[in-house]
Amino acid sequence: MPHFYFHTENGDCIRDDQGEDLPDVEAAREEAVTVLGEILRYRGAAFWETASFSVIVTDADGRTVVSVTARASDAAPEGWTLQETGE
């Protein structure tokens, strides 16, 4: 079973030295989203200080296989509009 490491970045890089055995890259993607969600839940105030949290997943050879990032902003994303609903 492949071994993946879940490193985090929020201004400081925190290296995962233990990792986790998972069946495949798809499972690693799901775990990366779960890890990011836990970071945002428990360290939410720090999220606004750094404006970004990332989880970078590497394989046993150190190659990046996936990364997921959440960004904070006081502005709406470019192109975003609130559409009127047709009630």
N, CA, C and O atoms as a CHARMM CRD file, in Angstrom:
* protein
*
  348
    1    1 MET  N      0.85700  -1.17800   0.00000 PROA 1      0.00000
    2    1 MET  CA     0.00000   0.00000   0.00000 PROA 1      0.00000
    3    1 MET  C      0.90200   1.24000   0.00000 PROA 1      0.00000
    4    1 MET  O      1.86500   1.30400   0.76300 PROA 1      0.00000
    5    2 PRO  N      0.59300   2.22200  -0.85100 PROA 2      0.00000
    6    2 PRO  CA     1.42900   3.43200  -0.93400 PROA 2      0.00000
    7    2 PRO  C      1.41600   4.22800   0.37700 PROA 2      0.00000
    8    2 PRO  O      0.44500   4.21900   1.13400 PROA 2      0.00000
    9    3 HSD  N      2.52000   4.90500   0.60200 PROA 3      0.00000
   10    3 HSD  CA     2.68600   5.73200   1.80400 PROA 3      0.00000
   11    3 HSD  C      2.71600   7.19100   1.37500 PROA 3      0.00000
   12    3 HSD  O      3.45400   7.55800   0.46100 PROA 3      0.00000
   13    4 PHE  N      1.90800   8.03200   2.03800 PROA 4      0.00000
   14    4 PHE  CA     1.80800   9.44900   1.70900 PROA 4      0.00000
   15    4 PHE  C      2.09100  10.30000   2.93600 PROA 4      0.00000
   16    4 PHE  O      1.79800   9.90700   4.06500 PROA 4      0.00000
   17    5 TYR  N      2.66500  11.46900   2.69500 PROA 5      0.00000
   18    5 TYR  CA     2.98200  12.42000   3.75200 PROA 5      0.00000
   19    5 TYR  C      2.16400  13.68600   3.52500 PROA 5      0.00000
   20    5 TYR  O      2.02900  14.15100   2.39300 PROA 5      0.00000
   21    6 PHE  N      1.62000  14.24000   4.60800 PROA 6      0.00000
   22    6 PHE  CA     0.72700  15.39200   4.54400 PROA 6      0.00000
   23    6 PHE  C      1.38200  16.58900   5.23000 PROA 6      0.00000
   24    6 PHE  O      1.20800  16.80800   6.42900 PROA 6      0.00000
   25    7 HSD  N      2.13000  17.34900   4.45400 PROA 7      0.00000
   26    7 HSD  CA     2.82400  18.52700   4.96100 PROA 7      0.00000
   27    7 HSD  C      1.86200  19.71300   4.93500 PROA 7      0.00000
   28    7 HSD  O      0.97200  19.77400   4.08700 PROA 7      0.00000
   29    8 THR  N      2.04100  20.65400   5.86200 PROA 8      0.00000
   30    8 THR  CA     1.16700  21.82700   5.88100 PROA 8      0.00000
   31    8 THR  C      2.00200  23.09400   5.76200 PROA 8      0.00000
   32    8 THR  O      3.16300  23.14500   6.16800 PROA 8      0.00000
   33    9 GLU  N      1.37000  24.11400   5.19000 PROA 9      0.00000
   34    9 GLU  CA     2.02000  25.40300   4.96200 PROA 9      0.00000
   35    9 GLU  C      1.03000  26.50600   5.31300 PROA 9      0.00000
   36    9 GLU  O     -0.06000  26.57900   4.74400 PROA 9      0.00000
   37   10 ASN  N      1.41300  27.36100   6.25000 PROA 10     0.00000
   38   10 ASN  CA     0.59300  28.51200   6.61100 PROA 10     0.00000
   39   10 ASN  C      1.50500  29.67100   7.00400 PROA 10     0.00000
   40   10 ASN  O      1.30000  30.31600   8.03200 PROA 10     0.00000
   41   11 GLY  N      2.48000  29.91600   6.19800 PROA 11     0.00000
   42   11 GLY  CA     3.52800  30.87100   6.54200 PROA 11     0.00000
   43   11 GLY  C      4.76400  30.12900   7.02100 PROA 11     0.00000
   44   11 GLY  O      5.88900  30.55700   6.76200 PROA 11     0.00000
   45   12 ASP  N      4.56300  29.03100   7.71000 PROA 12     0.00000
   46   12 ASP  CA     5.62300  28.10500   8.12400 PROA 12     0.00000
   47   12 ASP  C      5.29400  26.74300   7.53800 PROA 12     0.00000
   48   12 ASP  O      4.13600  26.32800   7.51700 PROA 12     0.00000
   49   13 CYS  N      6.31300  26.05600   7.06600 PROA 13     0.00000
   50   13 CYS  CA     6.12300  24.70600   6.55200 PROA 13     0.00000
   51   13 CYS  C      6.25700  23.72200   7.70800 PROA 13     0.00000
   52   13 CYS  O      7.26700  23.71000   8.41200 PROA 13     0.00000
   53   14 ILE  N      5.23700  22.90300   7.89500 PROA 14     0.00000
   54   14 ILE  CA     5.28300  21.87000   8.92800 PROA 14     0.00000
   55   14 ILE  C      5.34500  20.53100   8.21700 PROA 14     0.00000
   56   14 ILE  O      4.41500  20.12500   7.52100 PROA 14     0.00000
   57   15 ARG  N      6.45900  19.86600   8.41300 PROA 15     0.00000
   58   15 ARG  CA     6.75900  18.62000   7.70900 PROA 15     0.00000
   59   15 ARG  C      6.12800  17.43300   8.43600 PROA 15     0.00000
   60   15 ARG  O      6.22400  17.32500   9.65900 PROA 15     0.00000
   61   16 ASP  N      5.49200  16.55700   7.68700 PROA 16     0.00000
   62   16 ASP  CA     4.93400  15.31300   8.21000 PROA 16     0.00000
   63   16 ASP  C      6.00600  14.24000   8.05500 PROA 16     0.00000
   64   16 ASP  O      6.33500  13.84400   6.93700 PROA 16     0.00000
   65   17 ASP  N      6.54500  13.77500   9.16600 PROA 17     0.00000
   66   17 ASP  CA     7.59600  12.75800   9.10800 PROA 17     0.00000
   67   17 ASP  C      7.06800  11.34000   9.29300 PROA 17     0.00000
   68   17 ASP  O      7.81800  10.37600   9.14100 PROA 17     0.00000
   69   18 GLN  N      5.77600  11.20200   9.62100 PROA 18     0.00000
   70   18 GLN  CA     5.20400   9.87200   9.82200 PROA 18     0.00000
   71   18 GLN  C      4.45500   9.37900   8.60200 PROA 18     0.00000
   72   18 GLN  O      4.66700   8.25000   8.15800 PROA 18     0.00000
   73   19 GLY  N      3.59700  10.19300   8.06300 PROA 19     0.00000
   74   19 GLY  CA     2.82500   9.79700   6.89700 PROA 19     0.00000
   75   19 GLY  C      1.75400   8.78200   7.21600 PROA 19     0.00000
   76   19 GLY  O      1.49100   8.45600   8.37400 PROA 19     0.00000
   77   20 GLU  N      1.14100   8.28900   6.14400 PROA 20     0.00000
   78   20 GLU  CA     0.01700   7.37200   6.29500 PROA 20     0.00000
   79   20 GLU  C     -0.07000   6.46500   5.07800 PROA 20     0.00000
   80   20 GLU  O      0.10600   6.90900   3.94300 PROA 20     0.00000
   81   21 ASP  N     -0.34300   5.19200   5.32600 PROA 21     0.00000
   82   21 ASP  CA    -0.58900   4.24500   4.23900 PROA 21     0.00000
   83   21 ASP  C     -2.02600   4.42100   3.76200 PROA 21     0.00000
   84   21 ASP  O     -2.96600   4.37800   4.55500 PROA 21     0.00000
   85   22 LEU  N     -2.18200   4.61900   2.46500 PROA 22     0.00000
   86   22 LEU  CA    -3.50900   4.75400   1.86600 PROA 22     0.00000
   87   22 LEU  C     -3.53600   3.96200   0.56500 PROA 22     0.00000
   88   22 LEU  O     -2.48800   3.72800  -0.03700 PROA 22     0.00000
   89   23 PRO  N     -4.72300   3.54600   0.12300 PROA 23     0.00000
   90   23 PRO  CA    -4.79300   2.67900  -1.05600 PROA 23     0.00000
   91   23 PRO  C     -4.31600   3.30700  -2.35900 PROA 23     0.00000
   92   23 PRO  O     -3.75400   2.62000  -3.21100 PROA 23     0.00000
   93   24 ASP  N     -4.54300   4.63900  -2.52100 PROA 24     0.00000
   94   24 ASP  CA    -4.19100   5.26100  -3.79600 PROA 24     0.00000
   95   24 ASP  C     -4.20500   6.78500  -3.67700 PROA 24     0.00000
   96   24 ASP  O     -4.49300   7.33200  -2.61200 PROA 24     0.00000
   97   25 VAL  N     -3.89200   7.45800  -4.77800 PROA 25     0.00000
   98   25 VAL  CA    -3.83900   8.92300  -4.79800 PROA 25     0.00000
   99   25 VAL  C     -5.20900   9.52600  -4.50700 PROA 25     0.00000
  100   25 VAL  O     -5.30200  10.56600  -3.85400 PROA 25     0.00000
  101   26 GLU  N     -6.26400   8.88700  -4.98200 PROA 26     0.00000
  102   26 GLU  CA    -7.61800   9.39700  -4.70800 PROA 26     0.00000
  103   26 GLU  C     -7.88200   9.45500  -3.20900 PROA 26     0.00000
  104   26 GLU  O     -8.45400  10.42800  -2.71700 PROA 26     0.00000
  105   27 ALA  N     -7.47300   8.43100  -2.48800 PROA 27     0.00000
  106   27 ALA  CA    -7.63200   8.42400  -1.02800 PROA 27     0.00000
  107   27 ALA  C     -6.76900   9.52100  -0.39500 PROA 27     0.00000
  108   27 ALA  O     -7.17400  10.13700   0.59100 PROA 27     0.00000
  109   28 ALA  N     -5.59200   9.76100  -0.95600 PROA 28     0.00000
  110   28 ALA  CA    -4.72400  10.83100  -0.45500 PROA 28     0.00000
  111   28 ALA  C     -5.37300  12.19300  -0.68800 PROA 28     0.00000
  112   28 ALA  O     -5.25400  13.07800   0.15900 PROA 28     0.00000
  113   29 ARG  N     -6.05400  12.37900  -1.81400 PROA 29     0.00000
  114   29 ARG  CA    -6.77600  13.63000  -2.08500 PROA 29     0.00000
  115   29 ARG  C     -7.85400  13.86800  -1.03600 PROA 29     0.00000
  116   29 ARG  O     -7.98100  14.96500  -0.49200 PROA 29     0.00000
  117   30 GLU  N     -8.62100  12.82800  -0.76400 PROA 30     0.00000
  118   30 GLU  CA    -9.68600  12.95000   0.23100 PROA 30     0.00000
  119   30 GLU  C     -9.11700  13.28300   1.60600 PROA 30     0.00000
  120   30 GLU  O     -9.66800  14.11400   2.32800 PROA 30     0.00000
  121   31 GLU  N     -8.01800  12.63300   1.96200 PROA 31     0.00000
  122   31 GLU  CA    -7.39300  12.89700   3.25800 PROA 31     0.00000
  123   31 GLU  C     -6.83800  14.31300   3.32000 PROA 31     0.00000
  124   31 GLU  O     -6.89700  14.94900   4.37300 PROA 31     0.00000
  125   32 ALA  N     -6.30200  14.81800   2.21700 PROA 32     0.00000
  126   32 ALA  CA    -5.77400  16.19100   2.18300 PROA 32     0.00000
  127   32 ALA  C     -6.88400  17.19500   2.46700 PROA 32     0.00000
  128   32 ALA  O     -6.67100  18.15500   3.20800 PROA 32     0.00000
  129   33 VAL  N     -8.05200  16.99100   1.89600 PROA 33     0.00000
  130   33 VAL  CA    -9.18800  17.88000   2.14700 PROA 33     0.00000
  131   33 VAL  C     -9.62200  17.77800   3.61100 PROA 33     0.00000
  132   33 VAL  O     -9.94500  18.78800   4.23600 PROA 33     0.00000
  133   34 THR  N     -9.63100  16.56800   4.15100 PROA 34     0.00000
  134   34 THR  CA    -9.98700  16.37300   5.56000 PROA 34     0.00000
  135   34 THR  C     -9.00100  17.09600   6.47200 PROA 34     0.00000
  136   34 THR  O     -9.41000  17.77600   7.41200 PROA 34     0.00000
  137   35 VAL  N     -7.72200  16.95400   6.20200 PROA 35     0.00000
  138   35 VAL  CA    -6.68800  17.61800   7.01100 PROA 35     0.00000
  139   35 VAL  C     -6.85400  19.13000   6.93400 PROA 35     0.00000
  140   35 VAL  O     -6.79300  19.81400   7.95600 PROA 35     0.00000
  141   36 LEU  N     -7.06300  19.65500   5.73200 PROA 36     0.00000
  142   36 LEU  CA    -7.24200  21.10100   5.58300 PROA 36     0.00000
  143   36 LEU  C     -8.47000  21.56900   6.36100 PROA 36     0.00000
  144   36 LEU  O     -8.42500  22.61100   7.01400 PROA 36     0.00000
  145   37 GLY  N     -9.55500  20.81900   6.29800 PROA 37     0.00000
  146   37 GLY  CA   -10.76100  21.16800   7.04800 PROA 37     0.00000
  147   37 GLY  C    -10.51400  21.20400   8.54000 PROA 37     0.00000
  148   37 GLY  O    -11.01300  22.09300   9.22900 PROA 37     0.00000
  149   38 GLU  N     -9.74400  20.24300   9.05400 PROA 38     0.00000
  150   38 GLU  CA    -9.42600  20.21700  10.48000 PROA 38     0.00000
  151   38 GLU  C     -8.56800  21.42000  10.86600 PROA 38     0.00000
  152   38 GLU  O     -8.76400  22.01100  11.92800 PROA 38     0.00000
  153   39 ILE  N     -7.63300  21.77400  10.01800 PROA 39     0.00000
  154   39 ILE  CA    -6.79300  22.95300  10.28900 PROA 39     0.00000
  155   39 ILE  C     -7.67100  24.19700  10.37500 PROA 39     0.00000
  156   39 ILE  O     -7.53600  24.99100  11.30600 PROA 39     0.00000
  157   40 LEU  N     -8.56000  24.36700   9.41900 PROA 40     0.00000
  158   40 LEU  CA    -9.41900  25.54900   9.41100 PROA 40     0.00000
  159   40 LEU  C    -10.35300  25.56400  10.60800 PROA 40     0.00000
  160   40 LEU  O    -10.63700  26.62900  11.15600 PROA 40     0.00000
  161   41 ARG  N    -10.82700  24.41400  11.01700 PROA 41     0.00000
  162   41 ARG  CA   -11.73000  24.34900  12.16700 PROA 41     0.00000
  163   41 ARG  C    -11.02600  24.74600  13.46000 PROA 41     0.00000
  164   41 ARG  O    -11.57400  25.51000  14.25300 PROA 41     0.00000
  165   42 TYR  N     -9.83700  24.24100  13.67300 PROA 42     0.00000
  166   42 TYR  CA    -9.17400  24.43500  14.95700 PROA 42     0.00000
  167   42 TYR  C     -8.19900  25.60300  14.99000 PROA 42     0.00000
  168   42 TYR  O     -7.79700  26.04000  16.06800 PROA 42     0.00000
  169   43 ARG  N     -7.81700  26.11100  13.83200 PROA 43     0.00000
  170   43 ARG  CA    -6.87100  27.22400  13.79500 PROA 43     0.00000
  171   43 ARG  C     -7.42000  28.35600  12.94900 PROA 43     0.00000
  172   43 ARG  O     -6.66000  29.07200  12.29800 PROA 43     0.00000
  173   44 GLY  N     -8.72800  28.52300  12.95400 PROA 44     0.00000
  174   44 GLY  CA    -9.39200  29.50000  12.10600 PROA 44     0.00000
  175   44 GLY  C     -8.87100  30.90800  12.24700 PROA 44     0.00000
  176   44 GLY  O     -8.70000  31.59800  11.24200 PROA 44     0.00000
  177   45 ALA  N     -8.61100  31.36700  13.47400 PROA 45     0.00000
  178   45 ALA  CA    -8.12000  32.73300  13.67500 PROA 45     0.00000
  179   45 ALA  C     -6.77800  32.94100  12.97700 PROA 45     0.00000
  180   45 ALA  O     -6.53300  34.00700  12.41200 PROA 45     0.00000
  181   46 ALA  N     -5.91700  31.94100  13.01000 PROA 46     0.00000
  182   46 ALA  CA    -4.60900  32.05500  12.35000 PROA 46     0.00000
  183   46 ALA  C     -4.76500  32.12000  10.83300 PROA 46     0.00000
  184   46 ALA  O     -3.91600  32.68100  10.14100 PROA 46     0.00000
  185   47 PHE  N     -5.84700  31.54800  10.32100 PROA 47     0.00000
  186   47 PHE  CA    -6.11400  31.58400   8.88400 PROA 47     0.00000
  187   47 PHE  C     -6.17900  33.02400   8.39500 PROA 47     0.00000
  188   47 PHE  O     -5.65800  33.32800   7.32200 PROA 47     0.00000
  189   48 TRP  N     -6.80200  33.91300   9.15300 PROA 48     0.00000
  190   48 TRP  CA    -6.92900  35.31200   8.74100 PROA 48     0.00000
  191   48 TRP  C     -5.59900  36.04100   8.83500 PROA 48     0.00000
  192   48 TRP  O     -5.38100  37.01600   8.11600 PROA 48     0.00000
  193   49 GLU  N     -4.71500  35.59400   9.69800 PROA 49     0.00000
  194   49 GLU  CA    -3.38600  36.21800   9.80900 PROA 49     0.00000
  195   49 GLU  C     -2.51700  35.89200   8.60200 PROA 49     0.00000
  196   49 GLU  O     -1.81600  36.76100   8.08400 PROA 49     0.00000
  197   50 THR  N     -2.56300  34.65100   8.15900 PROA 50     0.00000
  198   50 THR  CA    -1.70500  34.23700   7.04100 PROA 50     0.00000
  199   50 THR  C     -2.42600  34.29300   5.70100 PROA 50     0.00000
  200   50 THR  O     -1.78300  34.32100   4.65200 PROA 50     0.00000
  201   51 ALA  N     -3.76800  34.30900   5.72700 PROA 51     0.00000
  202   51 ALA  CA    -4.63600  34.37000   4.54500 PROA 51     0.00000
  203   51 ALA  C     -4.54500  33.13500   3.65300 PROA 51     0.00000
  204   51 ALA  O     -5.10100  33.12400   2.55500 PROA 51     0.00000
  205   52 SER  N     -3.85500  32.10200   4.10900 PROA 52     0.00000
  206   52 SER  CA    -3.72900  30.91500   3.28500 PROA 52     0.00000
  207   52 SER  C     -3.28200  29.72800   4.13200 PROA 52     0.00000
  208   52 SER  O     -2.42500  29.86600   5.00400 PROA 52     0.00000
  209   53 PHE  N     -3.86300  28.57100   3.87300 PROA 53     0.00000
  210   53 PHE  CA    -3.40200  27.30500   4.43300 PROA 53     0.00000
  211   53 PHE  C     -3.32100  26.30700   3.28800 PROA 53     0.00000
  212   53 PHE  O     -4.21000  26.25800   2.43800 PROA 53     0.00000
  213   54 SER  N     -2.27300  25.52500   3.26500 PROA 54     0.00000
  214   54 SER  CA    -2.11200  24.49600   2.24400 PROA 54     0.00000
  215   54 SER  C     -1.75700  23.16200   2.88100 PROA 54     0.00000
  216   54 SER  O     -1.10800  23.10700   3.92500 PROA 54     0.00000
  217   55 VAL  N     -2.19000  22.10300   2.24100 PROA 55     0.00000
  218   55 VAL  CA    -1.75100  20.75000   2.55300 PROA 55     0.00000
  219   55 VAL  C     -1.10400  20.22300   1.28800 PROA 55     0.00000
  220   55 VAL  O     -1.73600  20.16000   0.23300 PROA 55     0.00000
  221   56 ILE  N      0.16400  19.84500   1.40100 PROA 56     0.00000
  222   56 ILE  CA     0.91700  19.33000   0.26300 PROA 56     0.00000
  223   56 ILE  C      1.20100  17.85800   0.53900 PROA 56     0.00000
  224   56 ILE  O      1.81800  17.51500   1.54700 PROA 56     0.00000
  225   57 VAL  N      0.75000  16.99900  -0.35500 PROA 57     0.00000
  226   57 VAL  CA     0.89300  15.55900  -0.17400 PROA 57     0.00000
  227   57 VAL  C      2.03500  15.06800  -1.05900 PROA 57     0.00000
  228   57 VAL  O      2.07400  15.33700  -2.26000 PROA 57     0.00000
  229   58 THR  N      2.96400  14.34200  -0.43400 PROA 58     0.00000
  230   58 THR  CA     4.06300  13.74600  -1.18900 PROA 58     0.00000
  231   58 THR  C      4.02800  12.23300  -1.03100 PROA 58     0.00000
  232   58 THR  O      3.47400  11.69800  -0.07100 PROA 58     0.00000
  233   59 ASP  N      4.63400  11.56200  -1.99800 PROA 59     0.00000
  234   59 ASP  CA     4.72300  10.11000  -1.90200 PROA 59     0.00000
  235   59 ASP  C      6.01000   9.73100  -1.16900 PROA 59     0.00000
  236   59 ASP  O      6.74500  10.59700  -0.69500 PROA 59     0.00000
  237   60 ALA  N      6.26900   8.44300  -1.08300 PROA 60     0.00000
  238   60 ALA  CA     7.43500   7.95200  -0.34700 PROA 60     0.00000
  239   60 ALA  C      8.75200   8.42600  -0.94800 PROA 60     0.00000
  240   60 ALA  O      9.77300   8.43600  -0.26100 PROA 60     0.00000
  241   61 ASP  N      8.74600   8.82300  -2.23900 PROA 61     0.00000
  242   61 ASP  CA     9.95600   9.32200  -2.89500 PROA 61     0.00000
  243   61 ASP  C     10.08600  10.84200  -2.80600 PROA 61     0.00000
  244   61 ASP  O     11.02800  11.42100  -3.34500 PROA 61     0.00000
  245   62 GLY  N      9.12800  11.48800  -2.11700 PROA 62     0.00000
  246   62 GLY  CA     9.19400  12.93800  -1.95300 PROA 62     0.00000
  247   62 GLY  C      8.56600  13.73600  -3.08400 PROA 62     0.00000
  248   62 GLY  O      8.65400  14.96400  -3.09300 PROA 62     0.00000
  249   63 ARG  N      7.92800  13.05600  -4.04500 PROA 63     0.00000
  250   63 ARG  CA     7.26900  13.75100  -5.15200 PROA 63     0.00000
  251   63 ARG  C      5.89700  14.25200  -4.70000 PROA 63     0.00000
  252   63 ARG  O      5.15200  13.52800  -4.03800 PROA 63     0.00000
  253   64 THR  N      5.57200  15.47900  -5.05700 PROA 64     0.00000
  254   64 THR  CA     4.24700  16.01400  -4.75800 PROA 64     0.00000
  255   64 THR  C      3.21900  15.30700  -5.63400 PROA 64     0.00000
  256   64 THR  O      3.36300  15.25100  -6.85500 PROA 64     0.00000
  257   65 VAL  N      2.18600  14.77000  -4.99900 PROA 65     0.00000
  258   65 VAL  CA     1.13300  14.09200  -5.75000 PROA 65     0.00000
  259   65 VAL  C     -0.15600  14.90800  -5.77100 PROA 65     0.00000
  260   65 VAL  O     -0.97600  14.74400  -6.67500 PROA 65     0.00000
  261   66 VAL  N     -0.34300  15.77700  -4.79200 PROA 66     0.00000
  262   66 VAL  CA    -1.52100  16.64500  -4.74700 PROA 66     0.00000
  263   66 VAL  C     -1.28200  17.74400  -3.71500 PROA 66     0.00000
  264   66 VAL  O     -0.55400  17.55300  -2.74200 PROA 66     0.00000
  265   67 SER  N     -1.90200  18.88500  -3.94200 PROA 67     0.00000
  266   67 SER  CA    -1.91100  19.92200  -2.91500 PROA 67     0.00000
  267   67 SER  C     -3.26700  20.60400  -2.95100 PROA 67     0.00000
  268   67 SER  O     -3.90700  20.69300  -3.99800 PROA 67     0.00000
  269   68 VAL  N     -3.68700  21.07500  -1.81100 PROA 68     0.00000
  270   68 VAL  CA    -4.96100  21.77400  -1.69500 PROA 68     0.00000
  271   68 VAL  C     -4.72800  23.00200  -0.82700 PROA 68     0.00000
  272   68 VAL  O     -4.06500  22.93000   0.20800 PROA 68     0.00000
  273   69 THR  N     -5.29000  24.14500  -1.27000 PROA 69     0.00000
  274   69 THR  CA    -5.06700  25.41000  -0.57600 PROA 69     0.00000
  275   69 THR  C     -6.38400  26.13200  -0.37700 PROA 69     0.00000
  276   69 THR  O     -7.22700  26.17300  -1.27300 PROA 69     0.00000
  277   70 ALA  N     -6.55200  26.70300   0.80900 PROA 70     0.00000
  278   70 ALA  CA    -7.68400  27.59000   1.09700 PROA 70     0.00000
  279   70 ALA  C     -7.10600  28.98200   1.29600 PROA 70     0.00000
  280   70 ALA  O     -6.10700  29.15200   1.99500 PROA 70     0.00000
  281   71 ARG  N     -7.73800  29.98300   0.67700 PROA 71     0.00000
  282   71 ARG  CA    -7.28300  31.36600   0.77500 PROA 71     0.00000
  283   71 ARG  C     -8.39800  32.23300   1.34800 PROA 71     0.00000
  284   71 ARG  O     -9.57700  32.01900   1.06900 PROA 71     0.00000
  285   72 ALA  N     -8.00600  33.20800   2.14700 PROA 72     0.00000
  286   72 ALA  CA    -8.95100  34.14500   2.74700 PROA 72     0.00000
  287   72 ALA  C     -8.80600  35.51100   2.10600 PROA 72     0.00000
  288   72 ALA  O     -7.70700  35.94000   1.75600 PROA 72     0.00000
  289   73 SER  N     -9.94200  36.18700   1.95900 PROA 73     0.00000
  290   73 SER  CA    -9.93400  37.52600   1.38800 PROA 73     0.00000
  291   73 SER  C    -11.18100  38.25700   1.85400 PROA 73     0.00000
  292   73 SER  O    -12.19800  37.63400   2.15900 PROA 73     0.00000
  293   74 ASP  N    -11.10200  39.56900   1.90800 PROA 74     0.00000
  294   74 ASP  CA   -12.27000  40.38000   2.21400 PROA 74     0.00000
  295   74 ASP  C    -13.04300  40.72400   0.95100 PROA 74     0.00000
  296   74 ASP  O    -14.08900  41.36900   1.02100 PROA 74     0.00000
  297   75 ALA  N    -12.54400  40.30600  -0.19000 PROA 75     0.00000
  298   75 ALA  CA   -13.19300  40.60400  -1.46900 PROA 75     0.00000
  299   75 ALA  C    -13.73400  39.31200  -2.08500 PROA 75     0.00000
  300   75 ALA  O    -13.19900  38.22700  -1.85900 PROA 75     0.00000
  301   76 ALA  N    -14.78800  39.45100  -2.85400 PROA 76     0.00000
  302   76 ALA  CA   -15.34100  38.29800  -3.57000 PROA 76     0.00000
  303   76 ALA  C    -14.38600  37.87200  -4.68100 PROA 76     0.00000
  304   76 ALA  O    -13.62600  38.69400  -5.19200 PROA 76     0.00000
  305   77 PRO  N    -14.41800  36.59400  -5.05800 PROA 77     0.00000
  306   77 PRO  CA   -13.57800  36.14300  -6.17300 PROA 77     0.00000
  307   77 PRO  C    -13.93900  36.88500  -7.46000 PROA 77     0.00000
  308   77 PRO  O    -15.08800  37.27600  -7.66300 PROA 77     0.00000
  309   78 GLU  N    -12.95500  37.07100  -8.31100 PROA 78     0.00000
  310   78 GLU  CA   -13.18500  37.75500  -9.58000 PROA 78     0.00000
  311   78 GLU  C    -14.26800  37.04200 -10.37800 PROA 78     0.00000
  312   78 GLU  O    -14.24200  35.82000 -10.52400 PROA 78     0.00000
  313   79 GLY  N    -15.21300  37.81200 -10.88900 PROA 79     0.00000
  314   79 GLY  CA   -16.27700  37.25700 -11.70000 PROA 79     0.00000
  315   79 GLY  C    -17.48400  36.75600 -10.92100 PROA 79     0.00000
  316   79 GLY  O    -18.48100  36.35400 -11.52100 PROA 79     0.00000
  317   80 TRP  N    -17.40900  36.77600  -9.60200 PROA 80     0.00000
  318   80 TRP  CA   -18.51100  36.27000  -8.79200 PROA 80     0.00000
  319   80 TRP  C    -19.64300  37.27700  -8.75100 PROA 80     0.00000
  320   80 TRP  O    -19.41200  38.47000  -8.55200 PROA 80     0.00000
  321   81 THR  N    -20.88100  36.79700  -8.94200 PROA 81     0.00000
  322   81 THR  CA   -22.06100  37.64200  -8.80200 PROA 81     0.00000
  323   81 THR  C    -23.14600  36.83800  -8.11300 PROA 81     0.00000
  324   81 THR  O    -23.19300  35.61300  -8.22400 PROA 81     0.00000
  325   82 LEU  N    -24.00400  37.52500  -7.41300 PROA 82     0.00000
  326   82 LEU  CA   -25.14200  36.88800  -6.76800 PROA 82     0.00000
  327   82 LEU  C    -26.30000  36.93000  -7.75500 PROA 82     0.00000
  328   82 LEU  O    -26.83800  37.99400  -8.06200 PROA 82     0.00000
  329   83 GLN  N    -26.66900  35.76500  -8.24100 PROA 83     0.00000
  330   83 GLN  CA   -27.73700  35.66800  -9.24600 PROA 83     0.00000
  331   83 GLN  C    -29.09400  35.71200  -8.56100 PROA 83     0.00000
  332   83 GLN  O    -29.27900  35.14100  -7.48700 PROA 83     0.00000
  333   84 GLU  N    -30.02800  36.38800  -9.18500 PROA 84     0.00000
  334   84 GLU  CA   -31.40600  36.39600  -8.71100 PROA 84     0.00000
  335   84 GLU  C    -32.01700  35.03800  -9.01300 PROA 84     0.00000
  336   84 GLU  O    -31.79800  34.47700 -10.08700 PROA 84     0.00000
  337   85 THR  N    -32.78600  34.50900  -8.06200 PROA 85     0.00000
  338   85 THR  CA   -33.47100  33.24100  -8.29900 PROA 85     0.00000
  339   85 THR  C    -34.82800  33.50600  -8.91600 PROA 85     0.00000
  340   85 THR  O    -35.47100  34.50700  -8.59600 PROA 85     0.00000
  341   86 GLY  N    -35.25800  32.65200  -9.76700 PROA 86     0.00000
  342   86 GLY  CA   -36.53600  32.80900 -10.45200 PROA 86     0.00000
  343   86 GLY  C    -37.67400  32.21400  -9.66600 PROA 86     0.00000
  344   86 GLY  O    -38.15200  31.13000 -10.00000 PROA 86     0.00000
  345   87 GLU  N    -38.12300  32.89600  -8.63000 PROA 87     0.00000
  346   87 GLU  CA   -39.22600  32.38500  -7.80600 PROA 87     0.00000
  347   87 GLU  C    -40.55100  32.83900  -8.32700 PROA 87     0.00000
  348   87 GLU  O    -41.58800  32.50200  -7.75600 PROA 87     0.00000
